[in-house]
Amino acid sequence: MKCISVYTDNFEAFSDIFEQIVTTEFAENEERDLEGITVSHSGDVPEHYLERMSQKPEVVVMKDKSRGITILQHGQVFEILLPVLETAAN
């Protein structure tokens, strides 16, 4: 899964830029400023990362099941976990 970190604890501000974030292509370790909020590509995370984080009481887990997106919120950061689309090799 690809992880995009959004550095804010303001859910309303996060919600305002969420669609823009998930439709933007980020290069590995690229950092951008969207509406005053720092957003960065934090690389790929293993499947067990989600399991480990969701067990912590301070972590809020939200899901967009239709797109396979998971959002973790903890402290002053939201982490958007996006499925990596497999491309068929010819």
Summary of the structure (lengths in Angstrom):
residues: 90
radius of gyration: 13.1
end to end distance: 22.9
largest distance: 44.7
contacts: 214
relative contact order: 0.28
helix: 22%
strand: 39%
